[in-house]
Amino acid sequence: MHYSALSLVKQALSGNRGWTRAWRNPEPKKQYDVIIIGGGGHGLATAYYLAKLHGITDVAVLEKGYIGGGNTGRNTTIVRSNYLLKPNSQFYEHSMKLWEGLSQDLNYNVMFSQRGVLNLFHTDAQRDAAVHRGNAMHLNGVDAELLDLDGVKKLMPHLDFSRNTRFPVIGGLSQPRGGTARHDAVAWGFARAADSLGVDIIQKCEVTGIRRAGDKVLGVETSRGFIGAGQVGVAVAGNSSRVFNMVGMKLPIESHVLQAFVTEGIKPLIDTVCTFGMGHFYISQSDKGGLVFGGDLDGYNSYAQRGNLPTFNHVVAGGVTMMPCLARLRILRQWGGVMDMSMDGTPIISKTPIHNLYLNGGWCYGGFKATPGSGWVFAYTIAHDKAHELNKDFTLERFREGSLIDEKGVGASPNAH
Protein backbone atom coordinates (compact mmCIF):
# COMPACT_ATOMS: atom_id res chain seq x y z
CA MET A 1 0.00 0.00 0.00
CA HIS A 2 1.24 3.48 -0.84
CA TYR A 3 0.88 6.41 1.56
CA SER A 4 1.25 10.10 0.82
CA ALA A 5 3.24 12.39 3.12
CA LEU A 6 -0.04 13.87 4.45
CA SER A 7 -1.52 10.44 5.19
CA LEU A 8 1.67 9.45 7.04
CA VAL A 9 1.31 12.52 9.29
CA LYS A 10 -2.36 11.70 9.91
CA GLN A 11 -1.46 8.15 10.86
CA ALA A 12 1.19 9.36 13.28
CA LEU A 13 -1.23 11.77 14.96
CA SER A 14 -3.92 9.09 15.23
CA GLY A 15 -1.63 6.56 16.88
CA ASN A 16 -1.35 4.56 13.64
CA ARG A 17 -4.88 3.21 14.05
CA GLY A 18 -5.43 3.21 10.30
CA TRP A 19 -2.53 1.00 9.31
CA THR A 20 -3.46 -2.16 7.45
CA ARG A 21 -1.59 -5.47 7.68
CA ALA A 22 1.57 -5.70 5.56
CA TRP A 23 0.66 -9.30 4.76
CA ARG A 24 -2.29 -11.62 5.32
CA ASN A 25 -2.65 -14.00 8.25
CA PRO A 26 -4.24 -16.99 6.50
CA GLU A 27 -5.27 -20.34 7.86
CA PRO A 28 -3.13 -23.13 6.37
CA LYS A 29 -4.64 -25.09 3.51
CA LYS A 30 -4.59 -28.87 3.48
CA GLN A 31 -2.19 -29.06 0.53
CA TYR A 32 0.37 -26.85 -1.24
CA ASP A 33 2.58 -27.30 -4.25
CA VAL A 34 5.55 -26.12 -2.18
CA ILE A 35 6.09 -25.72 1.55
CA ILE A 36 9.05 -23.71 2.81
CA ILE A 37 9.93 -24.52 6.42
CA GLY A 38 11.39 -21.38 8.00
CA GLY A 39 10.04 -17.83 7.83
CA GLY A 40 13.39 -16.06 8.01
CA GLY A 41 14.95 -14.04 5.22
CA HIS A 42 16.04 -17.09 3.21
CA GLY A 43 12.67 -18.82 3.39
CA LEU A 44 10.74 -15.67 2.54
CA ALA A 45 13.10 -14.79 -0.31
CA THR A 46 12.71 -18.32 -1.70
CA ALA A 47 8.93 -18.03 -1.66
CA TYR A 48 9.06 -14.60 -3.28
CA TYR A 49 11.30 -15.70 -6.14
CA LEU A 50 9.29 -18.92 -6.63
CA ALA A 51 6.23 -16.77 -7.20
CA LYS A 52 7.83 -13.93 -9.13
CA LEU A 53 10.33 -15.71 -11.35
CA HIS A 54 8.87 -19.20 -11.69
CA GLY A 55 5.12 -18.62 -11.44
CA ILE A 56 4.75 -21.00 -8.49
CA THR A 57 2.32 -19.25 -6.15
CA ASP A 58 0.70 -22.19 -4.33
CA VAL A 59 3.35 -21.84 -1.65
CA ALA A 60 3.24 -21.76 2.15
CA VAL A 61 5.99 -20.42 4.39
CA LEU A 62 5.75 -22.05 7.84
CA GLU A 63 7.30 -20.16 10.76
CA LYS A 64 7.23 -21.56 14.28
CA GLY A 65 7.47 -18.09 15.83
CA TYR A 66 6.99 -14.72 14.17
CA ILE A 67 8.51 -13.18 11.06
CA GLY A 68 11.89 -11.65 11.90
CA GLY A 69 12.21 -13.46 15.24
CA GLY A 70 15.03 -15.80 14.25
CA ASN A 71 18.48 -15.14 12.84
CA THR A 72 17.14 -12.53 10.41
CA GLY A 73 16.57 -10.26 13.40
CA ARG A 74 19.64 -11.49 15.32
CA ASN A 75 22.63 -10.48 13.25
CA THR A 76 24.90 -7.51 12.63
CA THR A 77 23.38 -6.65 9.21
CA ILE A 78 26.64 -6.74 7.22
CA VAL A 79 26.46 -7.22 3.45
CA ARG A 80 29.59 -8.06 1.44
CA SER A 81 30.88 -10.29 -1.36
CA ASN A 82 34.61 -10.24 -0.57
CA TYR A 83 35.15 -13.99 -0.73
CA LEU A 84 38.26 -15.77 -1.93
CA LEU A 85 37.10 -18.96 -3.65
CA LYS A 86 35.30 -18.79 -6.98
CA PRO A 87 32.02 -20.57 -6.06
CA ASN A 88 31.51 -18.34 -3.01
CA SER A 89 32.73 -15.19 -4.72
CA GLN A 90 30.38 -15.55 -7.69
CA PHE A 91 27.41 -16.53 -5.55
CA TYR A 92 27.82 -13.66 -3.07
CA GLU A 93 28.46 -11.16 -5.87
CA HIS A 94 25.17 -12.21 -7.46
CA SER A 95 23.54 -11.63 -4.09
CA MET A 96 25.22 -8.21 -3.86
CA LYS A 97 23.76 -7.21 -7.22
CA LEU A 98 20.31 -8.26 -5.99
CA TRP A 99 20.85 -6.15 -2.85
CA GLU A 100 21.62 -3.13 -5.01
CA GLY A 101 18.15 -3.22 -6.55
CA LEU A 102 16.23 -4.88 -3.72
CA SER A 103 14.33 -1.87 -2.35
CA GLN A 104 13.04 -1.07 -5.82
CA ASP A 105 12.22 -4.71 -6.56
CA LEU A 106 10.25 -5.20 -3.34
CA ASN A 107 8.85 -1.65 -3.28
CA TYR A 108 10.03 -1.58 0.32
CA ASN A 109 12.97 0.32 1.76
CA VAL A 110 15.41 -2.26 3.15
CA MET A 111 17.83 0.56 4.04
CA PHE A 112 20.73 -0.92 2.10
CA SER A 113 23.68 1.39 2.76
CA GLN A 114 26.82 0.83 0.66
CA ARG A 115 29.19 2.38 3.16
CA GLY A 116 31.96 -0.12 2.43
CA VAL A 117 33.53 -3.00 4.35
CA LEU A 118 37.12 -2.67 5.58
CA ASN A 119 39.19 -5.67 6.73
CA LEU A 120 42.28 -4.58 8.65
CA PHE A 121 45.60 -6.42 8.50
CA HIS A 122 48.40 -6.30 11.04
CA THR A 123 51.34 -8.32 9.68
CA ASP A 124 53.19 -8.79 6.42
CA ALA A 125 51.65 -12.26 6.09
CA GLN A 126 48.16 -10.82 6.51
CA ARG A 127 48.96 -8.18 3.88
CA ASP A 128 49.96 -10.93 1.47
CA ALA A 129 46.70 -12.76 2.21
CA ALA A 130 44.75 -9.53 1.61
CA VAL A 131 46.50 -8.99 -1.72
CA HIS A 132 45.66 -12.58 -2.67
CA ARG A 133 42.01 -12.10 -1.77
CA GLY A 134 41.79 -8.74 -3.50
CA ASN A 135 43.27 -10.17 -6.71
CA ALA A 136 40.83 -13.09 -6.58
CA MET A 137 37.96 -10.66 -6.10
CA HIS A 138 39.03 -8.65 -9.17
CA LEU A 139 39.29 -11.82 -11.25
CA ASN A 140 35.69 -12.64 -10.26
CA GLY A 141 34.43 -9.16 -11.11
CA VAL A 142 34.18 -7.98 -7.50
CA ASP A 143 35.38 -4.56 -6.36
CA ALA A 144 38.37 -4.46 -4.02
CA GLU A 145 40.80 -1.77 -2.91
CA LEU A 146 44.06 -2.34 -1.01
CA LEU A 147 44.72 0.48 1.47
CA ASP A 148 47.99 1.46 3.09
CA LEU A 149 48.14 2.91 6.59
CA ASP A 150 47.27 6.44 5.43
CA GLY A 151 44.28 5.12 3.54
CA VAL A 152 42.97 3.35 6.64
CA LYS A 153 43.49 6.50 8.73
CA LYS A 154 41.24 8.46 6.37
CA LEU A 155 38.46 5.91 6.72
CA MET A 156 38.81 5.09 10.43
CA PRO A 157 40.62 7.95 12.19
CA HIS A 158 39.59 6.77 15.68
CA LEU A 159 41.54 3.49 15.55
CA ASP A 160 44.62 3.02 17.72
CA PHE A 161 47.47 3.51 15.22
CA SER A 162 50.28 3.47 17.75
CA ARG A 163 53.14 1.07 17.11
CA ASN A 164 53.15 -0.32 20.63
CA THR A 165 49.53 -1.43 20.61
CA ARG A 166 48.76 -5.13 20.86
CA PHE A 167 48.07 -5.53 17.12
CA PRO A 168 49.45 -2.56 15.13
CA VAL A 169 47.40 -1.70 12.03
CA ILE A 170 49.45 -1.56 8.82
CA GLY A 171 46.69 -1.44 6.19
CA GLY A 172 43.41 -2.92 5.04
CA LEU A 173 41.42 -4.43 2.20
CA SER A 174 38.23 -2.56 1.39
CA GLN A 175 35.16 -3.51 -0.61
CA PRO A 176 33.51 -0.12 -1.25
CA ARG A 177 30.21 -1.66 -2.46
CA GLY A 178 29.73 -3.58 0.78
CA GLY A 179 27.77 -2.17 3.68
CA THR A 180 24.72 -2.84 5.81
CA ALA A 181 20.95 -3.27 5.50
CA ARG A 182 18.10 -3.11 7.99
CA HIS A 183 17.48 -6.74 9.00
CA ASP A 184 13.83 -6.55 10.01
CA ALA A 185 13.00 -4.43 6.96
CA VAL A 186 14.45 -7.18 4.77
CA ALA A 187 12.18 -9.78 6.38
CA TRP A 188 9.12 -7.53 6.21
CA GLY A 189 9.83 -6.49 2.62
CA PHE A 190 10.12 -10.06 1.38
CA ALA A 191 7.07 -11.12 3.41
CA ARG A 192 4.88 -8.37 2.01
CA ALA A 193 6.09 -8.92 -1.54
CA ALA A 194 5.61 -12.69 -1.38
CA ASP A 195 2.15 -12.29 0.13
CA SER A 196 1.13 -9.89 -2.64
CA LEU A 197 1.93 -12.64 -5.16
CA GLY A 198 -0.31 -15.16 -3.36
CA VAL A 199 2.11 -16.90 -0.99
CA ASP A 200 0.61 -17.92 2.37
CA ILE A 201 2.79 -16.85 5.30
CA ILE A 202 1.74 -18.85 8.33
CA GLN A 203 3.21 -17.80 11.66
CA LYS A 204 3.08 -19.72 14.94
CA CYS A 205 3.07 -22.96 13.00
CA GLU A 206 5.84 -25.25 14.22
CA VAL A 207 6.83 -28.27 12.15
CA THR A 208 6.84 -31.29 14.48
CA GLY A 209 7.34 -34.06 11.95
CA ILE A 210 7.76 -34.89 8.27
CA ARG A 211 5.50 -37.53 6.78
CA ARG A 212 7.05 -39.61 4.01
CA ALA A 213 6.47 -42.71 1.92
CA GLY A 214 9.75 -44.30 0.91
CA ASP A 215 11.97 -41.65 -0.67
CA LYS A 216 9.15 -39.13 -1.06
CA VAL A 217 7.88 -36.52 1.40
CA LEU A 218 4.10 -36.30 1.57
CA GLY A 219 3.88 -33.26 3.81
CA VAL A 220 4.61 -31.97 7.29
CA GLU A 221 3.08 -32.46 10.70
CA THR A 222 2.67 -29.12 12.44
CA SER A 223 1.27 -27.61 15.61
CA ARG A 224 -1.72 -26.68 13.45
CA GLY A 225 -2.23 -30.10 11.88
CA PHE A 226 -0.93 -32.00 8.87
CA ILE A 227 -0.20 -30.02 5.70
CA GLY A 228 0.45 -31.86 2.46
CA ALA A 229 3.07 -30.75 -0.04
CA GLY A 230 4.44 -31.67 -3.45
CA GLN A 231 7.87 -30.28 -2.54
CA VAL A 232 9.40 -29.18 0.76
CA GLY A 233 12.28 -26.74 1.16
CA VAL A 234 14.01 -26.36 4.52
CA ALA A 235 15.59 -23.01 5.42
CA VAL A 236 15.81 -22.99 9.21
CA ALA A 237 19.45 -21.97 9.84
CA GLY A 238 20.72 -23.37 13.15
CA ASN A 239 17.79 -25.76 13.43
CA SER A 240 18.59 -27.60 10.19
CA SER A 241 19.87 -30.68 12.02
CA ARG A 242 16.70 -30.85 14.13
CA VAL A 243 14.43 -30.78 11.10
CA PHE A 244 16.44 -33.35 9.14
CA ASN A 245 16.47 -35.66 12.14
CA MET A 246 12.76 -36.01 11.41
CA VAL A 247 13.63 -37.91 8.23
CA GLY A 248 16.61 -39.75 9.68
CA MET A 249 19.31 -37.65 8.00
CA LYS A 250 22.43 -36.44 9.78
CA LEU A 251 23.89 -33.24 8.35
CA PRO A 252 27.54 -32.06 8.27
CA ILE A 253 26.50 -29.03 10.32
CA GLU A 254 27.08 -27.89 13.90
CA SER A 255 24.88 -25.36 15.69
CA HIS A 256 26.72 -22.66 17.65
CA VAL A 257 25.75 -19.46 19.40
CA LEU A 258 27.04 -16.17 17.99
CA GLN A 259 26.55 -13.10 20.16
CA ALA A 260 26.17 -9.50 19.06
CA PHE A 261 25.87 -6.23 20.95
CA VAL A 262 24.77 -2.63 20.50
CA THR A 263 25.75 0.51 22.40
CA GLU A 264 23.83 3.62 23.28
CA GLY A 265 23.24 5.97 20.36
CA ILE A 266 25.97 8.51 19.65
CA LYS A 267 26.73 11.06 16.95
CA PRO A 268 28.22 9.71 13.68
CA LEU A 269 31.56 8.07 14.43
CA ILE A 270 31.98 5.14 11.99
CA ASP A 271 30.84 5.50 8.40
CA THR A 272 31.99 2.09 7.21
CA VAL A 273 32.00 -1.51 8.43
CA CYS A 274 35.34 -2.42 10.00
CA THR A 275 36.67 -5.84 10.96
CA PHE A 276 39.69 -6.38 13.21
CA GLY A 277 41.06 -9.76 12.20
CA MET A 278 43.61 -10.26 14.96
CA GLY A 279 41.07 -9.46 17.66
CA HIS A 280 38.11 -11.22 16.01
CA PHE A 281 35.96 -8.11 16.19
CA TYR A 282 33.71 -6.26 13.72
CA ILE A 283 31.75 -3.04 14.09
CA SER A 284 29.46 -0.61 12.28
CA GLN A 285 27.08 2.17 13.26
CA SER A 286 23.34 1.76 12.90
CA ASP A 287 20.91 4.33 11.53
CA LYS A 288 19.83 5.05 15.13
CA GLY A 289 23.40 5.84 16.19
CA GLY A 290 24.21 2.72 18.17
CA LEU A 291 27.47 0.90 17.48
CA VAL A 292 26.69 -2.69 16.47
CA PHE A 293 29.48 -5.20 17.01
CA GLY A 294 30.35 -8.83 17.59
CA GLY A 295 33.15 -11.38 17.57
CA ASP A 296 33.72 -15.11 17.81
CA LEU A 297 31.33 -17.98 18.31
CA ASP A 298 30.72 -18.85 21.95
CA GLY A 299 32.60 -22.10 21.30
CA TYR A 300 30.07 -24.75 22.29
CA ASN A 301 27.19 -26.46 20.52
CA SER A 302 23.79 -25.02 21.43
CA TYR A 303 20.29 -24.33 20.16
CA ALA A 304 19.79 -21.50 22.68
CA GLN A 305 19.56 -17.84 21.63
CA ARG A 306 21.62 -16.60 24.54
CA GLY A 307 25.28 -15.97 25.22
CA ASN A 308 27.75 -15.86 28.08
CA LEU A 309 29.91 -13.38 29.96
CA PRO A 310 33.37 -14.75 28.95
CA THR A 311 32.57 -14.22 25.26
CA PHE A 312 31.27 -10.74 26.03
CA ASN A 313 34.50 -9.88 27.80
CA HIS A 314 36.57 -11.28 24.93
CA VAL A 315 34.64 -9.32 22.29
CA VAL A 316 34.75 -6.04 24.22
CA ALA A 317 38.48 -6.44 24.88
CA GLY A 318 39.10 -6.80 21.15
CA GLY A 319 36.99 -3.73 20.41
CA VAL A 320 38.70 -1.52 22.96
CA THR A 321 42.10 -2.68 21.74
CA MET A 322 41.20 -1.64 18.21
CA MET A 323 39.35 1.53 19.14
CA PRO A 324 40.04 2.76 22.69
CA CYS A 325 37.24 5.36 22.68
CA LEU A 326 34.70 2.52 22.82
CA ALA A 327 35.53 2.08 26.51
CA ARG A 328 33.44 5.16 27.32
CA LEU A 329 30.21 3.77 25.84
CA ARG A 330 27.42 1.89 27.59
CA ILE A 331 26.11 -1.38 26.17
CA LEU A 332 22.35 -1.29 25.68
CA ARG A 333 21.61 -4.90 24.82
CA GLN A 334 23.00 -8.23 23.73
CA TRP A 335 21.50 -11.05 21.69
CA GLY A 336 22.50 -14.42 20.28
CA GLY A 337 21.79 -16.20 17.03
CA VAL A 338 21.99 -19.95 16.40
CA MET A 339 24.55 -20.40 13.63
CA ASP A 340 24.50 -23.44 11.34
CA MET A 341 28.23 -23.98 10.83
CA SER A 342 29.15 -26.25 7.92
CA MET A 343 32.40 -28.16 8.04
CA ASP A 344 34.03 -26.19 5.19
CA GLY A 345 32.63 -22.70 5.76
CA THR A 346 30.45 -22.85 2.65
CA PRO A 347 26.65 -23.15 2.49
CA ILE A 348 24.55 -26.09 1.30
CA ILE A 349 21.82 -25.23 -1.23
CA SER A 350 20.95 -28.60 -2.59
CA LYS A 351 18.65 -31.46 -3.40
CA THR A 352 18.76 -34.28 -0.87
CA PRO A 353 18.55 -38.09 -1.18
CA ILE A 354 14.81 -37.66 -0.63
CA HIS A 355 13.85 -36.49 -4.09
CA ASN A 356 11.29 -33.77 -3.21
CA LEU A 357 13.08 -32.48 -0.11
CA TYR A 358 15.57 -29.61 -0.44
CA LEU A 359 18.12 -28.10 1.96
CA ASN A 360 19.22 -24.50 2.38
CA GLY A 361 21.65 -24.29 5.32
CA GLY A 362 25.20 -24.31 6.62
CA TRP A 363 25.53 -20.54 6.31
CA CYS A 364 28.19 -20.02 8.98
CA TYR A 365 28.84 -16.24 9.12
CA GLY A 366 27.35 -15.56 5.68
CA GLY A 367 23.61 -15.92 6.19
CA PHE A 368 22.25 -12.39 6.21
CA LYS A 369 24.38 -11.09 3.37
CA ALA A 370 23.27 -14.03 1.24
CA THR A 371 19.53 -13.47 1.78
CA PRO A 372 18.41 -12.43 -1.74
CA GLY A 373 20.96 -14.63 -3.54
CA SER A 374 20.07 -17.62 -1.39
CA GLY A 375 16.36 -17.27 -2.09
CA TRP A 376 17.03 -16.72 -5.79
CA VAL A 377 19.03 -19.94 -6.32
CA PHE A 378 16.98 -22.02 -3.87
CA ALA A 379 13.80 -21.06 -5.73
CA TYR A 380 15.46 -22.10 -9.00
CA THR A 381 16.58 -25.42 -7.49
CA ILE A 382 13.07 -26.21 -6.26
CA ALA A 383 11.33 -25.02 -9.42
CA HIS A 384 13.62 -26.97 -11.79
CA ASP A 385 14.59 -29.82 -9.45
CA LYS A 386 18.23 -29.12 -10.22
CA ALA A 387 20.88 -26.66 -9.12
CA HIS A 388 21.56 -23.35 -10.81
CA GLU A 389 25.08 -22.71 -12.07
CA LEU A 390 25.63 -20.45 -9.02
CA ASN A 391 24.91 -23.19 -6.47
CA LYS A 392 25.93 -26.31 -8.38
CA ASP A 393 28.98 -26.70 -6.12
CA PHE A 394 27.00 -26.17 -2.88
CA THR A 395 25.86 -29.78 -2.76
CA LEU A 396 25.26 -31.97 0.26
CA GLU A 397 27.21 -34.76 -1.48
CA ARG A 398 30.49 -32.81 -1.47
CA PHE A 399 31.13 -33.83 2.13
CA ARG A 400 30.84 -37.51 1.20
CA GLU A 401 32.89 -37.09 -1.97
CA GLY A 402 35.60 -34.90 -0.40
CA SER A 403 34.95 -32.01 -2.81
CA LEU A 404 35.03 -29.38 -0.08
CA ILE A 405 34.95 -25.63 -0.73
CA ASP A 406 37.20 -24.67 2.15
CA GLU A 407 36.76 -20.94 2.65
CA LYS A 408 39.44 -20.57 5.32
CA GLY A 409 38.42 -19.04 8.63
CA VAL A 410 34.65 -19.23 8.29
CA GLY A 411 33.90 -22.83 9.20
CA ALA A 412 32.87 -24.51 12.43
CA SER A 413 36.08 -23.84 14.38
CA PRO A 414 35.18 -21.75 17.45
CA ASN A 415 38.12 -19.44 16.70
CA ALA A 416 37.31 -18.97 13.01
CA HIS A 417 36.10 -15.67 11.63
C-alpha positions in Angstrom: 0.0 0.0 0.0 1.2 3.5 -0.8 0.9 6.4 1.6 1.2 10.1 0.8 3.2 12.4 3.1 0.0 13.9 4.4 -1.5 10.4 5.2 1.7 9.5 7.0 1.3 12.5 9.3 -2.4 11.7 9.9 -1.5 8.2 10.9 1.2 9.4 13.3 -1.2 11.8 15.0 -3.9 9.1 15.2 -1.6 6.6 16.9 -1.4 4.6 13.6 -4.9 3.2 14.1 -5.4 3.2 10.3 -2.5 1.0 9.3 -3.5 -2.2 7.5 -1.6 -5.5 7.7 1.6 -5.7 5.6 0.7 -9.3 4.8 -2.3 -11.6 5.3 -2.7 -14.0 8.3 -4.2 -17.0 6.5 -5.3 -20.3 7.9 -3.1 -23.1 6.4 -4.6 -25.1 3.5 -4.6 -28.9 3.5 -2.2 -29.1 0.5 0.4 -26.8 -1.2 2.6 -27.3 -4.3 5.6 -26.1 -2.2 6.1 -25.7 1.5 9.0 -23.7 2.8 9.9 -24.5 6.4 11.4 -21.4 8.0 10.0 -17.8 7.8 13.4 -16.1 8.0 14.9 -14.0 5.2 16.0 -17.1 3.2 12.7 -18.8 3.4 10.7 -15.7 2.5 13.1 -14.8 -0.3 12.7 -18.3 -1.7 8.9 -18.0 -1.7 9.1 -14.6 -3.3 11.3 -15.7 -6.1 9.3 -18.9 -6.6 6.2 -16.8 -7.2 7.8 -13.9 -9.1 10.3 -15.7 -11.3 8.9 -19.2 -11.7 5.1 -18.6 -11.4 4.7 -21.0 -8.5 2.3 -19.3 -6.2 0.7 -22.2 -4.3 3.4 -21.8 -1.6 3.2 -21.8 2.2 6.0 -20.4 4.4 5.7 -22.0 7.8 7.3 -20.2 10.8 7.2 -21.6 14.3 7.5 -18.1 15.8 7.0 -14.7 14.2 8.5 -13.2 11.1 11.9 -11.7 11.9 12.2 -13.5 15.2 15.0 -15.8 14.3 18.5 -15.1 12.8 17.1 -12.5 10.4 16.6 -10.3 13.4 19.6 -11.5 15.3 22.6 -10.5 13.2 24.9 -7.5 12.6 23.4 -6.6 9.2 26.6 -6.7 7.2 26.5 -7.2 3.4 29.6 -8.1 1.4 30.9 -10.3 -1.4 34.6 -10.2 -0.6 35.1 -14.0 -0.7 38.3 -15.8 -1.9 37.1 -19.0 -3.6 35.3 -18.8 -7.0 32.0 -20.6 -6.1 31.5 -18.3 -3.0 32.7 -15.2 -4.7 30.4 -15.6 -7.7 27.4 -16.5 -5.5 27.8 -13.7 -3.1 28.5 -11.2 -5.9 25.2 -12.2 -7.5 23.5 -11.6 -4.1 25.2 -8.2 -3.9 23.8 -7.2 -7.2 20.3 -8.3 -6.0 20.8 -6.2 -2.8 21.6 -3.1 -5.0 18.1 -3.2 -6.6 16.2 -4.9 -3.7 14.3 -1.9 -2.3 13.0 -1.1 -5.8 12.2 -4.7 -6.6 10.3 -5.2 -3.3 8.8 -1.7 -3.3 10.0 -1.6 0.3 13.0 0.3 1.8 15.4 -2.3 3.1 17.8 0.6 4.0 20.7 -0.9 2.1 23.7 1.4 2.8 26.8 0.8 0.7 29.2 2.4 3.2 32.0 -0.1 2.4 33.5 -3.0 4.4 37.1 -2.7 5.6 39.2 -5.7 6.7 42.3 -4.6 8.7 45.6 -6.4 8.5 48.4 -6.3 11.0 51.3 -8.3 9.7 53.2 -8.8 6.4 51.7 -12.3 6.1 48.2 -10.8 6.5 49.0 -8.2 3.9 50.0 -10.9 1.5 46.7 -12.8 2.2 44.7 -9.5 1.6 46.5 -9.0 -1.7 45.7 -12.6 -2.7 42.0 -12.1 -1.8 41.8 -8.7 -3.5 43.3 -10.2 -6.7 40.8 -13.1 -6.6 38.0 -10.7 -6.1 39.0 -8.6 -9.2 39.3 -11.8 -11.2 35.7 -12.6 -10.3 34.4 -9.2 -11.1 34.2 -8.0 -7.5 35.4 -4.6 -6.4 38.4 -4.5 -4.0 40.8 -1.8 -2.9 44.1 -2.3 -1.0 44.7 0.5 1.5 48.0 1.5 3.1 48.1 2.9 6.6 47.3 6.4 5.4 44.3 5.1 3.5 43.0 3.4 6.6 43.5 6.5 8.7 41.2 8.5 6.4 38.5 5.9 6.7 38.8 5.1 10.4 40.6 8.0 12.2 39.6 6.8 15.7 41.5 3.5 15.6 44.6 3.0 17.7 47.5 3.5 15.2 50.3 3.5 17.8 53.1 1.1 17.1 53.1 -0.3 20.6 49.5 -1.4 20.6 48.8 -5.1 20.9 48.1 -5.5 17.1 49.4 -2.6 15.1 47.4 -1.7 12.0 49.5 -1.6 8.8 46.7 -1.4 6.2 43.4 -2.9 5.0 41.4 -4.4 2.2 38.2 -2.6 1.4 35.2 -3.5 -0.6 33.5 -0.1 -1.3 30.2 -1.7 -2.5 29.7 -3.6 0.8 27.8 -2.2 3.7 24.7 -2.8 5.8 20.9 -3.3 5.5 18.1 -3.1 8.0 17.5 -6.7 9.0 13.8 -6.6 10.0 13.0 -4.4 7.0 14.5 -7.2 4.8 12.2 -9.8 6.4 9.1 -7.5 6.2 9.8 -6.5 2.6 10.1 -10.1 1.4 7.1 -11.1 3.4 4.9 -8.4 2.0 6.1 -8.9 -1.5 5.6 -12.7 -1.4 2.1 -12.3 0.1 1.1 -9.9 -2.6 1.9 -12.6 -5.2 -0.3 -15.2 -3.4 2.1 -16.9 -1.0 0.6 -17.9 2.4 2.8 -16.8 5.3 1.7 -18.8 8.3 3.2 -17.8 11.7 3.1 -19.7 14.9 3.1 -23.0 13.0 5.8 -25.3 14.2 6.8 -28.3 12.1 6.8 -31.3 14.5 7.3 -34.1 11.9 7.8 -34.9 8.3 5.5 -37.5 6.8 7.1 -39.6 4.0 6.5 -42.7 1.9 9.7 -44.3 0.9 12.0 -41.6 -0.7 9.1 -39.1 -1.1 7.9 -36.5 1.4 4.1 -36.3 1.6 3.9 -33.3 3.8 4.6 -32.0 7.3 3.1 -32.5 10.7 2.7 -29.1 12.4 1.3 -27.6 15.6 -1.7 -26.7 13.5 -2.2 -30.1 11.9 -0.9 -32.0 8.9 -0.2 -30.0 5.7 0.4 -31.9 2.5 3.1 -30.7 0.0 4.4 -31.7 -3.4 7.9 -30.3 -2.5 9.4 -29.2 0.8 12.3 -26.7 1.2 14.0 -26.4 4.5 15.6 -23.0 5.4 15.8 -23.0 9.2 19.5 -22.0 9.8 20.7 -23.4 13.1 17.8 -25.8 13.4 18.6 -27.6 10.2 19.9 -30.7 12.0 16.7 -30.8 14.1 14.4 -30.8 11.1 16.4 -33.4 9.1 16.5 -35.7 12.1 12.8 -36.0 11.4 13.6 -37.9 8.2 16.6 -39.8 9.7 19.3 -37.7 8.0 22.4 -36.4 9.8 23.9 -33.2 8.3 27.5 -32.1 8.3 26.5 -29.0 10.3 27.1 -27.9 13.9 24.9 -25.4 15.7 26.7 -22.7 17.6 25.7 -19.5 19.4 27.0 -16.2 18.0 26.6 -13.1 20.2 26.2 -9.5 19.1 25.9 -6.2 20.9 24.8 -2.6 20.5 25.8 0.5 22.4 23.8 3.6 23.3 23.2 6.0 20.4 26.0 8.5 19.6 26.7 11.1 16.9 28.2 9.7 13.7 31.6 8.1 14.4 32.0 5.1 12.0 30.8 5.5 8.4 32.0 2.1 7.2 32.0 -1.5 8.4 35.3 -2.4 10.0 36.7 -5.8 11.0 39.7 -6.4 13.2 41.1 -9.8 12.2 43.6 -10.3 15.0 41.1 -9.5 17.7 38.1 -11.2 16.0 36.0 -8.1 16.2 33.7 -6.3 13.7 31.8 -3.0 14.1 29.5 -0.6 12.3 27.1 2.2 13.3 23.3 1.8 12.9 20.9 4.3 11.5 19.8 5.1 15.1 23.4 5.8 16.2 24.2 2.7 18.2 27.5 0.9 17.5 26.7 -2.7 16.5 29.5 -5.2 17.0 30.4 -8.8 17.6 33.2 -11.4 17.6 33.7 -15.1 17.8 31.3 -18.0 18.3 30.7 -18.9 21.9 32.6 -22.1 21.3 30.1 -24.8 22.3 27.2 -26.5 20.5 23.8 -25.0 21.4 20.3 -24.3 20.2 19.8 -21.5 22.7 19.6 -17.8 21.6 21.6 -16.6 24.5 25.3 -16.0 25.2 27.7 -15.9 28.1 29.9 -13.4 30.0 33.4 -14.8 28.9 32.6 -14.2 25.3 31.3 -10.7 26.0 34.5 -9.9 27.8 36.6 -11.3 24.9 34.6 -9.3 22.3 34.8 -6.0 24.2 38.5 -6.4 24.9 39.1 -6.8 21.1 37.0 -3.7 20.4 38.7 -1.5 23.0 42.1 -2.7 21.7 41.2 -1.6 18.2 39.4 1.5 19.1 40.0 2.8 22.7 37.2 5.4 22.7 34.7 2.5 22.8 35.5 2.1 26.5 33.4 5.2 27.3 30.2 3.8 25.8 27.4 1.9 27.6 26.1 -1.4 26.2 22.3 -1.3 25.7 21.6 -4.9 24.8 23.0 -8.2 23.7 21.5 -11.1 21.7 22.5 -14.4 20.3 21.8 -16.2 17.0 22.0 -19.9 16.4 24.5 -20.4 13.6 24.5 -23.4 11.3 28.2 -24.0 10.8 29.1 -26.3 7.9 32.4 -28.2 8.0 34.0 -26.2 5.2 32.6 -22.7 5.8 30.4 -22.8 2.6 26.6 -23.2 2.5 24.6 -26.1 1.3 21.8 -25.2 -1.2 20.9 -28.6 -2.6 18.7 -31.5 -3.4 18.8 -34.3 -0.9 18.6 -38.1 -1.2 14.8 -37.7 -0.6 13.8 -36.5 -4.1 11.3 -33.8 -3.2 13.1 -32.5 -0.1 15.6 -29.6 -0.4 18.1 -28.1 2.0 19.2 -24.5 2.4 21.7 -24.3 5.3 25.2 -24.3 6.6 25.5 -20.5 6.3 28.2 -20.0 9.0 28.8 -16.2 9.1 27.4 -15.6 5.7 23.6 -15.9 6.2 22.2 -12.4 6.2 24.4 -11.1 3.4 23.3 -14.0 1.2 19.5 -13.5 1.8 18.4 -12.4 -1.7 21.0 -14.6 -3.5 20.1 -17.6 -1.4 16.4 -17.3 -2.1 17.0 -16.7 -5.8 19.0 -19.9 -6.3 17.0 -22.0 -3.9 13.8 -21.1 -5.7 15.5 -22.1 -9.0 16.6 -25.4 -7.5 13.1 -26.2 -6.3 11.3 -25.0 -9.4 13.6 -27.0 -11.8 14.6 -29.8 -9.4 18.2 -29.1 -10.2 20.9 -26.7 -9.1 21.6 -23.4 -10.8 25.1 -22.7 -12.1 25.6 -20.5 -9.0 24.9 -23.2 -6.5 25.9 -26.3 -8.4 29.0 -26.7 -6.1 27.0 -26.2 -2.9 25.9 -29.8 -2.8 25.3 -32.0 0.3 27.2 -34.8 -1.5 30.5 -32.8 -1.5 31.1 -33.8 2.1 30.8 -37.5 1.2 32.9 -37.1 -2.0 35.6 -34.9 -0.4 34.9 -32.0 -2.8 35.0 -29.4 -0.1 34.9 -25.6 -0.7 37.2 -24.7 2.1 36.8 -20.9 2.7 39.4 -20.6 5.3 38.4 -19.0 8.6 34.6 -19.2 8.3 33.9 -22.8 9.2 32.9 -24.5 12.4 36.1 -23.8 14.4 35.2 -21.8 17.5 38.1 -19.4 16.7 37.3 -19.0 13.0 36.1 -15.7 11.6 
